[in-house]
Structures are given as C-alpha cells and as structure tokens.
C-alpha cells in the first residue's frame, strides 16, 4: 500500500508542476483509504501557508469534521518544512511517509526534527521511502528553473 499512496502523492506533485509550483504533493490516509489530497499552491494563491501538507491537513479535518487526525497517515513527496511539521504534530497525524529529504529546510530529521522531539507533547512516526521519482521530479524542476 505504501507504493500506491506515494503514487497518489506524486500525482498531486505533478499537478503543482503544471502550475509552475514547486512539485510537492501530499495525501492523507485513514483505514487504507485516501481522505484528503493536495499539492503546493503557494505561488498560485500567493499564500505562504499554501503548502501541500497544510492544504491536505485542512481537507482531512473537513472530511473528518475534526482537527484531530489520530489514526491518519500522511504520504508526502518532500520532507516537510518546520511550518508543515508543526501542523502535522498539532493535528496528531500518526505516521508520515516521506519521499525524499529536504536538505535546506527539512524538519523531520534532515535539518531538524520537529515531529519527534521529546520536549513536545506528541510524537509522529516517520518512514523514509527514498523514492527516485520524487527526487527526479524535484531535481528536474529546479534544473529547468535555472
């Protein structure tokens, strides 16, 4: 199932790519069903918080009519930033599957680790998938930008 859900997150990332957004996609799963999906829309909406993870969390909260996403897993193509990691922590998402590291602002273990900090009130499990397609999508996006 991990591959299937990461493929869905990649579909979202490709949607953001069509909009000339940084290609990041996320899906949220509960009981082996996708309940929310989103892709980056920061440039489109001119909103700093319009990251795929934040938008997916908002959609999942609406779907469940609750801010508590306990028992939900997130699949995201790029390691979440500190803002998104904070939202993941606050929403009580149980597990995050991550496609690739973000060596510049990653907040799930590469630069800092927000979602597994013993000083905070919640702990989210992390599973690194090291997905080549996620990496190639990001590399090609920035290569084309330059």
Buried (B, 14 or more C-beta within 10 A) or exposed (E): EEEEBBEBBBBBBBBBBEEEBBBBBBBBBBEEEBBBBBBBBBEEEEEEBBBBBBBBBBBBBEBBEEEEBEEBBBBBBBBBBBBBBBBBBBBBBBBBBBBBBBEEBBBBBBBBEBBBBEEEEBEBEBEBBEBEBBBEBBEEBEEEEE
